[in-house]
């Protein structure tokens, strides 16, 4: 059952998916989200630093949706909507900068409560070097019940999810869009499989489409859910390195597969090693490093 606060938060998030920090800021102005209907658009716009037209729309739509029970709507589509205020919200995500106000999930929801998760990322044009590296790195993690977390993009993400499944483990895909959409198209079959047998999550309501700027934002969820991060291949300038920076800011261990010095896809990973990331070439070695730093028990 969803409590009243959860339902109100789902209603507001469906209308305008504000991050949790802005929801908190809003609750310094009103004590109950239902009081939103009594605010003037000018005050709401100033308080949230949004356009007045957006504020007007929020107030109007929130009022219109008073009788809408979104949890029933989500259940019809086999979607779990988990507000920040829910006891099922992942504790690790509460520690990230600007945590999502709501997580939308489809699949095996119990995976969010697993104690050990490893983010695995790399280039979208990953080569068979990444694939072969994962054959050595993933099985020991699976044996120790680690859930593999990645972004369900093409390249290294896809390889990571497929390796986890192939070796009998579990995996979570973090999307940069709503659950009614699938992107990229070449991952449609994998996406469908994971919504039925693994888990796919996003911070965006189901109707939200693919936007370029969503993907850097979703990276904080990939690293935030995980206790450590593994990078296979990366160029010097890439989204992979942005995710790595987020993981370091979150105090996570970063493991990197050393690469061929003549490969463009190794320049980013080799630079990470130079800057202090831990080079790995065996999954058991990675587990030993985690034990050494007391991240894995």
N, C-alpha and C positions, 0 to 999 in steps of 0.2 A: 504493500500500500504506500502511496505517496502522501506526505503530509502537506498541509496547506501552503507552507512556505515554498516547498519544492514545486508545487503546481504553479504558483505565481511566478517563480523564477523561470520555469519552462515556458510560460506564456510570454514573458518579456523577452526571453532569449530567442524565441521563435520569430518574434516581430523584428527585433534588432539584436543580433548576437554580440552583446557587450562582453568584454572580458570581466573576470571576477573583481579586479581592482575598481573598475568603474561602477560595478554593482554596489560594492562596499561604499564608494563615494556617494552614490545615489542615496544609500540608506543613512547617510549622515544628514540628508535633507528631509527625508521622510522615514517614518518608523515602520511602515508597512508598504509593500509594493502596490497595493490597491489604492494608496493615496496618490499614486501617479496621476490618476484621473482628475485630481483636484488642483494639479500644478498648472501654472501658466507656461506655455511653450517658451516664452522668453527666459524665465527662471531656469527651466530644465536645460535649455540650450547653453546657457552660461555655465551652469553647474557641471555639465558633462563635456563642455567644449565641443558641441556639435552644432550643425546648422539649425536655425529655428524651424525650417520646413521639416527637417528630420524629427525634431522634438514634437512638433504638431502631429505628425504622422504616428509617432510612438504612442502618444496619449490617446489619439482617436482609435487606433487599432487595439490597444490594450483594453479599452472600454468595450469595444465590439466583441472581444474574445472572452469576456467574463464567463460565458456559459460553456466555453470550449474545454473539454477534458483532454488535454494533449497526451497524457499517458495512455489513454484508451486508443487514441489515433496511432501512437507509436507501437503499441502492442499489436494492433492490426497488421502493421508492416514488419513485425518481429524485430523491432528496434528497441533497445534499452536506452532510455534517456536518464543520465545520472548527473543530477545537479551537484554543485560544490557542497551543498548542505546535506547531501545524502551520506549515510553511513557506508555506502558502497563505493564512494569516490576514492580513487587510489591515493593513499597517503603521500607517496613520493611526489605526485603532481602538485600537492599543496605547497611543496618546498621550492618550486620553480618560480622564476620571475614572471609575474602576470599569469597565474594559472587560469586555465579555461573555466568559465562559469558553469558550463555543462559539457559533459562528454556523451556523445552518441555512439552506441556500440551495437554490433550485429555479430552473432556467433556465440562462442563459448565464453560467456561473461566471467566465469570463474577464473579465467586466466589473469584477470586484472588483480587478483588477490595472491598470485604466486609470489613467493618471496625473492626469487632470483631471476633477473632479466638482464640480457646482454643486447645492447644496440649494435647492429651490424650495418655499416654503410660503406659507400664507395661511389665510383664513377657510374654515370648512366650509360657510358659506353665501355663498361668493364670488359676485359678480355678473359680468355680462358685461364689466365694467371689467377684472377680472383676466384674462379670456379674451382681450380685445383687447390688453392690455399684453403678454401672453406672445407674441402674434404678432410683436411688435417685438423682444422680448428673447431668445426662445429660438433662432431661426434662426442668428444669429451665433455663439452658443455651440456649436450643433451643427456648424457649419462648422469650428470649431476643436477638434472631437472631445471636447467636454465631455459627460460622462454626467450626466443630470438625476436627482437623488436626491430622493425625497419619501416620504410616509407611506401612500400608497394609501388615504387616507380620501376622503370625499366633498368636494366643493367644490374648493378651490385645488389640493389634491394630485392629484385626478383630472385636472384641467385641465393640470397640469404634465406628468404622465405622457403624456397624450394628445397634447400639443403636441410633446413629444420624438419620439414615434412618427410623428406626422403629417409632421414635417419631416425624417424619415429618420435620426433619432439613436437613442441608446440611453438606457435609463432603469432605475433600481433602485428598487423599492418596499420600504420597511422596515415590517414588521408589528409589532403589539403583541400577537401571539398565535402559536400554532403553525401549521405549514403544512397541517395537516389541516382547518383552518377558513378561512372566507372572511368578511370583514366590512369594510364594510357590504354588505348583499345587493345593493344597486344597482350595486356594483362587481364582481360575480361574473364577468361576461364579460371585463372588463379584467384582473382577477386571473388568470383562466385564460390569457389571451393572453400576459401577462407571464411566467408560469411556463414558457411554451413558447418565446417569442421574445426576452424580455428577462431580467430577474432579479428575484426576490423573496427577501428575507432576513428572518431573525428571530433573536432570542437565546433563544427559547423552544422546547423540544422539541415535536415535531409534534402531540402529543395535547393540549397546553395550550390552553384555550379563551380567550374574550375576557373580560378583566377591566379595569375602568375605570382602575386604577392602573398598568397596563402601558404605557399610551400616553405619559404624561409621561416614563417611563424610556426608551422607544424613541427619544425625540427626541434624546438624546445621541448615538445612532448615526447619525441623519440628518445632524446637524451634524458629527459626528466624521469621517465618511467624506469630507466635502466640504472643499474648500479655501476656499469662500466660501458665503454664504447670500443668497438673494433672497427678499424678502417682498413679496407683491402687495397684499393687503388684510388688516386686522386691527382688531378692537375694542380698546379700552383694556385690558380684562381678558380675556386669551385664552391658550390653549396656545401660540399662535404666538409670543407675546412671551416665553414661557418658553424656547422653542427658541432664540429670538434671544439671550437671556441666556446660554444654554449656548454658543452659537457665539462670543460675545464673550469668555467665560471661556476658550475654547479658542484664542483669538487669531485668529479668522477675520474676514475682511472681511464686513461686512453691507451689502447693497444693498437699497434700499427704493423702491417705486414711490410717488411723491407722490400724494395723493388729494384729492378734493373735500372742502372744509372743512365741508360740510353733511352728509357721510355718516358714519354711526356706524362703518362699516368702514374709514374713513380716519383715525379719531382715533388708533388705535394706531400706524399707520405714520407719520403726521405727527409723532407724539411721538418715535418712533425717530429721525427726521431731526433734530429739535430736540436730541436727545441725542448726535448725532454720527454716525449712520448715513449712508451715501452715497446721495443721491437719484439714481435712474437712470430714463431714459425711452427708452433705446436700447441694444441688445445690444452694439454696437461700443464705445459709451461704457464699458460695464461691463468689457469686455476691456481697454480702454485703462487704466482704473483699476487693474485687476489687474496689468498690466505695470508701472505706476508704482510699485506697492508690492512688486514682484518676487515676487508670488504665482504669476503665470502666466508660463511661459517657453516 
